[in-house]
Amino acid sequence: MWRHEFQPGRFISGLVLITAGVLYAGDATGEWHMPWLVAVPLVVGGLAIAAVAGLVAHTVRSGRRDGDDAVG
């Protein structure tokens, strides 16, 4: 049994921010050079995708809840 509902928006935003953190850590240690122009679209685009995923998941869940009330 799950302890909580799966929330895809939070999952995606977490992955995007972890990826940005790993890229910045690699840049800070000198492993590679990452221009800021890479991180900004990555974070903004990832958060936008996470917002859409969260909105879709919320819409699906609220639709299921509304349908359950009408039946019973």
C-alpha angles and dihedrals in degrees: 000000000000119000092216141000119281109253111197095189093059091043093054094044090050092051092048094049092045089051091050090048092051091049092050091046090053090049092048093051091048096245091127141346117252117186116218087241088074098050099048097058090040093056097038094045092044093051090048091052090047090052091052091047091049092049092049092048091049091049092049093048095047090048090054092049093049091049093050092054093051093052100047 
